[in-house]
Amino acid sequence: MTAPIPRDLPDLPAIPGIPGFLPSPVPATAVVEPVRRRLATVFRLLVALLAAGAVTIDLVLGSPLRVLSHFTIQSNILLALVMVLAARRAWAARRPLASGLTGAALLYVATTGLVYHLLLANASSPFSMTGDAASPTGWHAVTNFVLHTITPIAAALDWLLLTAPGSLHLRQAAAWLLYPLAYLAFSLARAELLPAGTPARYLYPFLDVELHGYKGVLGNALLIGLSVYALAVLLVALDHVRPNAVRHRAHHRAKTGFRLQPPVG
C-alpha cells in the first residue's frame, strides 16, 4: 500500500531547464463543422451556365473553328470551367481553387470586357468595330452582351464578395501574360495560314497585319500587353486591401451559433 498524499503538500516549484508543453495547433475543421457555401455555389453555377450557354449559341450559329479562335470565347470557356470547379468546392466545404488559376480566369475575362468596351465598341477608338457591317444582331447581339459585359462583371463580383482576399501574389502577374502572348502567336500564325481575303482572317482590328503591318501590330500588342500586366498588378494590389466579405459572413454565422464537431470514436 502507498501512503496517502498529505493535503498540505505545497506546490512544487518549476524545475529549471525543462521546457513546458508547447501549444498544439488544432485545425479549425476539428472544432467547427465545415459549412457549405450555398450562395457561392449557386452564383458560380449560374455564371458558368451563362458563359457556357452563350459560347454554345455562338458555336451553333457560326463556324466553330472561327468562333473558338476568339480570345473572348476562350476566356469565357476558362471562366466557365473555373466557376464549375469553384462551385463544387464551395458546396463540399473544401479549400478554394489555387489563386493562380482563379486570378488568371478573372484577368482574362476582365481583359475581354475592357478591350471590347474601350477599343472595339468605342466609336472614338481607332480600332472601333461599331460601323462594321457585320455588327451582331439577334442572338449574336445577346451572346455578345453576355460574353463581353455580363460574365466579366459576374467574375468581378465573385472575386469581391465570395472570395477571401490576400491570395493573389505579384509573382503571378508575369505568368498570367503567357497565355495572351501565346494567343498573339496563334492569331498571327492562323492569319498566315488562311488565304488572303478570307472573312475574319484577322479576328481583331489591332492585329490586322494588312492594315498596320507587323511593326504596327507588334506595337499594338505591346501596348495591350503592358495594359494587361498593369491590370494584373492592380488586381493583386486590390486583393490585399479589400475587405474580407467571406470572413464577415462566417463571423456572423458564428455569432448566431455554431456547432461543435463531435469527437471521433
N, C-alpha and C positions, 0 to 999 in steps of 0.2 A: 504494500500500500504506500501511496505517496502522501506526504504531509500536506495538510490544507494550506493554501496560499494565504498569508496574513492579509487582512483587509487594509491595514495601514501601511502597506508596502509603497514607498514613494516611487514616483515616475523615474525611470532610469534616464540619465542624460544621453543625448545622441553621441554615438561613437564617432570620433573624428576620423576622416579618411574614407568612410564608407558612404558612397553616394546614395541619395534617396531614390525612390522609384520614379522613373521617367514617365511623363504623361503618355498615354497610349491613344493616338487619334482614332476615332471611330467614324467610319463613313456615314454620311447623312442617311443613306438608304437603310442602314441598320436600325435607325431610330425613327425616322419619318417615312411613312409609306410613300413610294413613288406615285405621283399624281399624273393621270393622263391629261394632256393639254388639248382639250376638245376644240376650243376656239381656234388654236393654231392648226389643228388637223383639218378642220372644215375649211378654213380660209385657204390653206395651201392646196387642198384638193380642188377648190373652185378655181384658183389661179391656174393650176395645171390643166384643168379641163378647158378653160378659156383659151389658153395658149395652144393646146393640142387641137382643139376644135377649129380654131382659126387657121392653123397650119394645114389641117386636113382639107378644109374647104378650098384653100389655095391650090393644094395638090390636085384636087379633083377638077377644078376649073381651068388650071393651066398646065403647062408642060412640067412634069415632076422634076426632071433634071434641072431645068432652069429655075424652078421655084426653090429647090433645095440649095441652089448656088448662092442665094441671097444671104447676106450677113444677118438680116432681120429674121429669117426663118431659122437659121442655125442657132442664133442666140435664144430664140423662143423655145426651140426644142430642148436646149440645155436647161433653160429655166423650168420647163415642164417636168423634166426628169428629176431635177434637184428638188422641186416642190413635192413631188410624189414621195421621194426618199425622206425628205424632212417631215412630211406629214406622217409617214409610218413611224418614225422615231418619236414624234410628239405623242402619237396615240399609245405607243408602247412604253412611254416614260423612259426612253433611253437617252444616252448622251447625244447632243446635236451633231450634225454632219461637220466635217472638217471645214474650218473657216476659209481655207484656201479655195475650196470648191464653191461654197455659198457666196463668197465675195466675188469670185470670178463671174458667176451667173448674174449677180446684181450689177457688176460693172458692165458686162457686155450688153445686157438688155437696157441699161441706162444709156449707154452709148448709142444704141439703136434709136431710142426715143429722142435724144438730144440732136443727133445728126439729122434725123428726119425733120424735126421741127425748126432747127436753126439753119439748115442748109438746103434741104430738099423741098420742104413745104413753105419756105420763106420766099416771098416774091422778090425781095430785095437782095437775095443771095445770088452770087454768080453761078451757083450750081442748082438753082431753083428748077423744080420739075412741075411747077403749078400750071404752066402753059402747055405742058405736054399733051398731045392728042390722046395718049394712052393713059390719061389720068383715071384712077379707079372709079368705077361706078357699080351700083348694085351690091352684090355680095362682096365683091372686091373692096368696095369702099368700107364695108363693115369690118372685114378682116384687117384691112389697112389701119383702121382706127384702133382695133383691139391690139394688134401687134406692135404698134408704134406709140400708143398712148396708155391704154388700159393696163397691159402687163408691166410696163416699166413703173407706173405709179403703184401697182399692187406689190411689185417686188420691193419697192422702197418702203411701203407701209409694213410689209412683213419684217423687214430689217429693223425699222424704227420701233415697232410696237410688239413684235412677237419673238425677237431675237435678243439674247443677252449681249450687252456691249463689251468692248475690250478684247474681242477675239481676233480682229484683223491686225496684221503686222506690216510694217513698211517694207520689209524684205519681200513680201508677196506681190507688191505693186509691179516690180520689174518682171516677175514671172508671168503675171497676167497679160503682159504685152506680147507674149509668144504667139498666142492664137491670132490676134489682129495681124501680126507680121506674117504668119502662115497664110492667113486669108488674102493678104495683098499678093503674095506669090501665087496663090491658087487663082485669083481673079485675073492676073496678067497672063498666066500660062493658059488659062481657059480661053481668053480672048485671042491668043496667038493660034490656038488650035482650030478655032472656028473660022469659016470663010468670011472675007470682007463683005459687009452688007447684011450679015445675019442679024435679025432683030434681037435687041438686048444683048449684043455682043459684049458691050461694057455695061455692067449692071448699075453702076453709079456714075454720074457725070464727072465727078472729080477723079475717077480712074480711067477716063476715056483718053487713050493714047492718041487717037486720031485727032482729037481737038487740042490737047495740051502737050503732046509729045511725052516721051519717057521722062525727060527732065522736069516738066511741069507736073506730071503725075507723081513722081517721087517726092517733089516738093510738097504737093498737096498731102501725100501720105505722111510725110514727116510732120507737118503741122497738126494733122489729125492725131497722129501717134503721140505727140507731145501733149496734146489736149487730153487724150485718154489717160496718159500717165498722170497728168495733173489731177484729173478726176479721181483716179485711184488713190493718190496721196490724200486728197480731200476726204474721201470715204474713210480711209484709215484714221485720219485726224478726228473726224466727227465721231467715229466709233468709240474713241477713247474719252470723249467729253459729253456724249449724250446720256441722258438719264436711263436708268435700268427699269424699264416698264415691266419686264418679266418679274424682277425681284419684288417690285411694289405689289403685284398681284399675288405672288407667293406669300408675302408678308401679311397681306390682308386675309388670305386663307388661314394662315397660322393664328392670327388674332381671333378669328371666328371659331377656331377649334381644329386641332389636328389629332390624328390617331397615331398611337404608338405601334411600331412594328412588333408583333408577338414574338417572344423568344423562340429560337429554333430548338426543336427537340422537346 
